[in-house]
Each structure stands twice: as structure tokens, then as C-alpha cells.
């Protein structure tokens, strides 16, 4: 193929068609009329030698060739866009929108200090938070829309990992809980009724995954999808929540919670910041990551002071 004769706008149209699998929606996505998008599809069919979109009943479907093109095309377009990223990032004037994915506890702990710093340095920057939905959601198409991920565990494909802060787990109960002080004893812990947190994308509470090989099963009375819900329930019932200690501390005054050391210590939890390889040299991404890392360092300093 002679690249000098290739209209690069066709690649943008192809990306939209592969994402939407619908000519009308693809046209809307890139600001074309439907006839113009249909014309682009025909040119692409001639160029690639494949129908790309075929009708199956009332809807259109991607051909196997089209499916195979989605990831490499998305990566190629990201690389082309990176060529035109400015050499610096003017935070004070920027109107950039960043999209972050994180669980509720990270929102509770990180968003207040992050937004305070962003409001001061970049008042027109917008942060969109996507709820944590597990690694299965990380298709190449979805990953392209994410600027940062806060999570435990190993890196996702196409993302770099940096440690953000550490934490430990503790028991949270309402103030005045009838057996709160005795929960440090294993027999009282096992007799208590617990609220478990099973985040989307997981099958069990991480605490139970850790306890089970030790032959220990908690009495689970309630399962909720997030740590915030668990603490709200614990604050208004006699259920016990086994959750990250930093989160209990952050909400203890507001919810009238007491922190109890568990009879078994799961050790240190590490929270990581993940960012896409494509954004490694992006000045805006570097700016945001540096702010987030600064917050993590502040959290670690506070933890050391509290334990010294």
C-alpha cells in the first residue's frame, strides 16, 4: 500500500465504526453525516478487502477481520495523537478532563485532598471517577478511556504501577457496641456477626480469602458491594466490619465508630496507582500523577507519626 495516498481521516472513521458497530452512531461520534460515514465505510471495505460490518438480523456485527483490527488500530491512533501532545501542561489554563477508576475507599481517602489541590492549581480541570469494576472490564477499548487506576494487586496490561500508600485492616464497630472491647479475642470474633465487602469483580471478601486457608470462617450476616456501605451498616447495628484502618479513621467521628485491633493481623495492604503506558510522557498525566504521589507521601507521613 502507498501510504502517501492514504487518507488518515479514514483511520479515524474506521476506529469509530469498530467501536460502535453502527454507521449512524459512528457518524455522530466523529461529527460526520450518515451518508459521509457510509461512504467512508465503503472506501474502507475496498481498501482492506473485507466487509468489516455485516448485517445479522436487525443489527450490524463486526467481521472477524474487523474484530482483529480494533486493538492495533486503537494503539496506533494513540501513538499518533501522542505526537501532538504539547511539551508542557498549563494547569492554570487547562480545561482537560481526567478519568479515574477506583474503589469507594480510595474516593473517600484521596478525592478530598486531590480536589483541594486541583481547585487551587487548575480550577478548570475536571475529574471523572469511574467505580471499580474488576480487571475483567479492562478491554483495550475501555483502557483507552482511563487516565489513572487506584487499586491493589498487579499491573494491568498496558499500565505501569507505582505504590501510592500502605494501610492495614481493623475491626469497626459502633460506639457502645456490647462486645466491642472483647473482639480482640478470637472466640468473640468468631461468635460475632459480620458484614462482608465483596467488590464487583470479586467472588469473596478479601479478608475471607485470607482467613479461609487458616481454617477460619466468619459468621457473615450481610454482604455489601463497598466499604462505605459496610461502615454505615456497622455504625447503626451490632454487625462488625473488617475493613481498611485508614477508612475507619476517616469516618469514625462522622459515624461514631470505634476501631478495634483484630485477633488476627492480615498485615500491610498496598494501594497502587496505575497509569497507561501511552501516557508515560504526557505532561498532563505526569502533573496529575505527581499530585497523587504527593498525597500518598503525606498519608504515609501521617501514618508514621500516628504509630511513633
C-alpha positions as CSV (number, residue, x, y, z in Angstrom):
1,X,0.0,0.0,0.0
2,X,1.2,3.5,-0.9
3,X,0.8,5.4,2.4
4,X,1.1,8.8,0.7
5,X,-2.3,8.1,-1.0
6,X,-4.0,7.0,2.3
7,X,-6.4,9.5,3.8
8,X,-5.7,9.3,7.5
9,X,-9.2,10.5,8.3
10,X,-10.3,7.1,7.2
11,X,-8.5,5.6,10.2
12,X,-10.5,7.9,12.5
13,X,-13.7,6.8,10.7
14,X,-12.6,3.1,11.0
15,X,-11.9,3.5,14.7
16,X,-15.4,4.9,15.2
17,X,-17.1,2.2,13.1
18,X,-15.2,-0.6,15.0
19,X,-16.2,0.9,18.4
20,X,-19.8,1.5,17.6
21,X,-20.5,-1.4,15.1
22,X,-23.2,1.0,13.8
23,X,-22.9,3.6,10.9
24,X,-25.2,6.2,12.4
25,X,-23.6,6.1,15.9
26,X,-20.1,6.2,14.3
27,X,-21.1,9.2,12.3
28,X,-22.3,11.0,15.4
29,X,-19.1,10.0,17.3
30,X,-16.8,11.8,14.8
31,X,-19.2,14.6,13.6
32,X,-20.0,13.2,10.1
33,X,-23.3,12.9,8.4
34,X,-24.6,9.4,7.9
35,X,-24.0,9.4,4.1
36,X,-20.4,10.5,4.7
37,X,-19.9,7.7,7.2
38,X,-21.4,5.2,4.8
39,X,-19.1,6.5,2.1
40,X,-16.1,6.1,4.4
41,X,-17.2,2.5,5.2
42,X,-17.3,1.6,1.6
43,X,-13.9,3.1,0.9
44,X,-12.5,1.1,3.9
45,X,-14.1,-2.1,2.6
46,X,-12.4,-1.5,-0.8
47,X,-9.1,-0.6,0.9
48,X,-9.0,-3.5,3.3
49,X,-10.7,-6.1,1.2
50,X,-13.2,-7.1,3.9
51,X,-16.9,-6.0,4.5
52,X,-16.0,-5.1,8.2
53,X,-19.6,-4.6,9.2
54,X,-22.2,-7.3,8.2
55,X,-25.9,-7.4,9.0
56,X,-27.2,-10.1,11.4
57,X,-30.9,-9.8,11.7
58,X,-31.8,-6.3,12.8
59,X,-28.3,-5.2,13.7
60,X,-24.8,-5.0,12.3
61,X,-21.9,-7.1,13.5
62,X,-18.1,-6.8,13.1
63,X,-16.4,-9.4,10.9
64,X,-13.5,-11.4,12.4
65,X,-11.1,-9.1,10.4
66,X,-12.7,-6.1,11.9
67,X,-12.5,-7.6,15.4
68,X,-8.8,-8.2,14.9
69,X,-8.2,-4.6,13.9
70,X,-9.7,-3.0,17.0
71,X,-6.8,-3.2,19.4
72,X,-3.9,-2.4,17.0
73,X,-5.8,0.5,15.4
74,X,-6.6,2.0,18.8
75,X,-2.9,1.7,19.8
76,X,-1.8,3.2,16.5
77,X,-4.1,6.2,16.9
78,X,-2.9,6.7,20.5
79,X,0.6,6.9,19.2
80,X,-0.3,9.3,16.5
81,X,-2.1,11.6,19.0
82,X,0.9,11.5,21.3
83,X,3.0,13.2,18.6
84,X,0.9,16.3,19.0
85,X,0.8,16.4,22.8
86,X,2.2,19.8,24.0
87,X,5.6,19.8,25.6
88,X,4.2,21.3,28.8
89,X,0.9,21.4,30.7
90,X,-0.5,24.8,31.7
91,X,-2.6,23.7,34.7
92,X,-4.0,27.1,35.4
93,X,-5.5,27.4,31.9
94,X,-6.2,23.8,31.2
95,X,-9.8,22.5,30.7
96,X,-8.7,18.9,30.5
97,X,-10.9,16.1,31.8
98,X,-9.2,13.2,33.6
99,X,-11.0,9.8,34.1
100,X,-10.0,7.8,37.1
101,X,-11.2,4.3,38.2
102,X,-11.0,3.4,41.9
103,X,-13.0,1.7,44.7
104,X,-15.1,3.7,47.2
105,X,-12.4,3.7,49.9
106,X,-9.9,5.4,47.6
107,X,-12.6,8.0,46.7
108,X,-13.1,8.7,50.4
109,X,-9.4,8.9,51.2
110,X,-7.9,10.5,48.1
111,X,-10.6,12.8,46.5
112,X,-10.8,15.5,49.2
113,X,-7.1,16.3,49.2
114,X,-6.8,15.8,45.4
115,X,-9.7,18.2,44.7
116,X,-8.3,20.8,47.1
117,X,-5.0,20.8,45.3
118,X,-6.6,20.8,41.8
119,X,-9.1,23.6,42.7
120,X,-6.2,25.7,43.8
121,X,-3.8,24.9,40.9
122,X,-6.2,24.1,38.0
123,X,-9.7,25.4,38.6
124,X,-11.0,24.4,35.2
125,X,-9.7,20.8,35.2
126,X,-12.4,18.2,35.7
127,X,-12.1,14.8,37.4
128,X,-14.5,11.9,36.5
129,X,-14.4,8.9,38.8
130,X,-15.5,5.5,37.4
131,X,-16.4,2.9,40.1
132,X,-14.0,0.0,40.4
133,X,-15.4,-3.0,38.3
134,X,-12.6,-5.5,38.4
135,X,-9.8,-6.4,35.9
136,X,-12.3,-8.2,33.5
137,X,-13.5,-4.8,32.4
138,X,-10.1,-3.8,31.1
139,X,-10.6,-4.4,27.4
140,X,-8.3,-2.3,25.2
141,X,-11.2,-0.1,24.3
142,X,-12.1,0.6,27.9
143,X,-8.4,1.1,29.0
144,X,-8.0,3.8,26.4
145,X,-10.6,5.9,28.3
146,X,-8.8,5.7,31.7
147,X,-6.0,8.1,32.9
148,X,-5.4,6.5,36.3
149,X,-6.5,3.5,38.3
150,X,-6.2,3.1,42.1
151,X,-6.2,-0.5,43.2
152,X,-4.4,-3.3,45.0
153,X,-2.7,-6.1,43.0
154,X,-0.7,-6.5,39.9
155,X,-0.5,-4.2,36.9
156,X,-3.0,-4.3,34.1
157,X,-1.9,-4.9,30.6
158,X,-0.6,-1.6,29.1
159,X,-0.3,0.1,32.5
160,X,2.6,1.0,34.8
161,X,2.4,0.6,38.6
162,X,3.6,2.8,41.4
163,X,3.0,2.3,45.1
164,X,0.7,5.1,46.5
165,X,0.2,4.3,50.2
166,X,0.1,1.5,52.6
167,X,-2.7,0.5,55.1
168,X,-3.7,-2.2,57.5
169,X,-7.0,-3.8,58.4
170,X,-9.0,-3.4,61.6
171,X,-12.5,-4.0,63.0
172,X,-15.0,-1.2,63.0
173,X,-18.0,-1.2,65.4
174,X,-20.4,1.4,66.6
175,X,-19.5,3.2,69.8
176,X,-21.1,1.4,72.7
177,X,-21.1,-1.9,71.0
178,X,-21.9,-4.6,73.6
179,X,-18.9,-6.8,72.8
180,X,-16.6,-4.4,71.0
181,X,-13.8,-4.5,73.5
182,X,-13.8,-8.3,73.5
183,X,-13.5,-8.7,69.7
184,X,-9.7,-8.8,70.2
185,X,-10.2,-12.4,71.4
186,X,-10.6,-15.0,68.6
187,X,-13.6,-16.7,70.2
188,X,-15.5,-13.4,70.4
189,X,-14.5,-12.5,66.9
190,X,-15.9,-15.8,65.6
191,X,-19.1,-15.5,67.5
192,X,-19.8,-12.0,66.2
193,X,-22.0,-11.3,63.1
194,X,-20.0,-9.7,60.3
195,X,-20.7,-7.5,57.3
196,X,-18.6,-8.6,54.3
197,X,-17.5,-6.4,51.4
198,X,-17.5,-8.1,48.0
199,X,-16.4,-5.6,45.4
200,X,-17.6,-6.0,41.9
201,X,-15.3,-8.4,40.0
202,X,-14.6,-10.5,43.1
203,X,-16.2,-13.6,44.5
204,X,-15.5,-13.1,48.2
205,X,-14.4,-10.5,50.7
206,X,-10.6,-10.3,50.6
207,X,-10.5,-10.9,54.3
208,X,-12.3,-14.2,54.0
209,X,-10.0,-15.2,51.2
210,X,-7.1,-14.7,53.6
211,X,-8.8,-16.4,56.6
212,X,-10.1,-19.5,54.8
213,X,-6.7,-21.3,54.3
214,X,-6.3,-20.8,58.1
215,X,-9.5,-22.8,58.7
216,X,-11.4,-19.7,59.9
217,X,-14.9,-18.8,58.7
218,X,-16.6,-15.6,59.8
219,X,-20.3,-15.5,60.5
220,X,-21.4,-13.4,57.5
221,X,-24.8,-11.8,58.2
222,X,-24.7,-9.3,55.3
223,X,-22.7,-8.8,52.1
224,X,-22.4,-5.3,50.6
225,X,-20.5,-4.1,47.5
226,X,-18.4,-1.4,49.1
227,X,-16.5,-0.4,52.2
228,X,-18.5,2.8,52.8
229,X,-21.8,0.8,52.9
230,X,-20.2,-1.6,55.4
231,X,-19.2,1.2,57.8
232,X,-22.6,2.8,57.6
233,X,-24.2,-0.5,58.5
234,X,-21.8,-1.1,61.3
235,X,-22.5,2.3,62.7
236,X,-26.2,1.6,63.0
237,X,-26.2,-2.1,64.0
238,X,-24.2,-4.6,66.0
239,X,-22.5,-6.0,62.9
240,X,-18.7,-6.0,62.7
241,X,-16.9,-4.6,59.7
242,X,-13.3,-5.8,59.0
243,X,-12.0,-3.0,56.7
244,X,-9.0,-0.8,56.0
245,X,-7.9,1.1,59.1
246,X,-7.5,4.4,57.3
247,X,-11.1,4.4,56.2
248,X,-12.3,3.8,59.8
249,X,-10.2,6.7,61.0
250,X,-11.5,9.0,58.2
251,X,-15.2,8.3,59.1
252,X,-15.0,7.4,62.8
253,X,-16.1,10.8,64.1
254,X,-18.8,11.3,61.5
255,X,-20.3,7.8,62.0
256,X,-19.4,7.3,65.7
257,X,-17.2,4.3,65.1
258,X,-14.6,2.6,67.2
259,X,-11.5,0.9,65.9
260,X,-10.7,-2.5,67.4
261,X,-7.5,-4.4,66.7
262,X,-8.4,-7.8,65.1
263,X,-7.3,-11.1,66.8
264,X,-5.5,-12.0,63.5
265,X,-3.5,-9.4,61.6
266,X,-3.6,-9.7,57.8
267,X,-0.5,-7.5,57.5
268,X,0.1,-4.5,55.3
269,X,-2.1,-3.6,52.4
270,X,-0.5,-1.7,49.5
271,X,-2.6,0.6,47.3
272,X,-1.1,1.3,43.9
273,X,-1.5,3.9,41.2
274,X,-1.7,2.5,37.7
275,X,-1.3,4.7,34.6
276,X,-1.3,3.8,30.9
277,X,2.0,3.3,29.0
278,X,0.7,5.7,26.3
279,X,0.6,8.5,28.9
280,X,4.0,7.9,30.3
281,X,5.4,11.1,28.8
282,X,2.2,13.1,28.7
283,X,2.8,16.3,30.7
284,X,-0.8,16.4,31.9
285,X,-0.7,12.9,33.1
286,X,2.7,13.5,34.8
287,X,1.2,16.5,36.6
288,X,-1.7,14.5,37.9
289,X,0.4,11.6,38.9
290,X,2.8,13.9,40.8
291,X,-0.1,15.4,42.8
292,X,-1.4,11.9,43.6
293,X,2.0,10.7,44.7
294,X,2.4,13.8,46.9
295,X,-0.9,12.9,48.6
296,X,0.4,9.3,49.1
297,X,3.6,10.6,50.7
298,X,1.5,12.9,53.0
299,X,-0.6,9.9,54.1
300,X,2.5,7.8,54.8
301,X,4.0,10.6,56.9
302,X,0.8,10.9,58.9
303,X,0.8,7.1,59.5
304,X,4.3,7.1,60.8
305,X,3.6,10.0,63.2
306,X,0.5,8.1,64.5
307,X,2.5,5.0,65.2
308,X,5.6,6.6,66.6
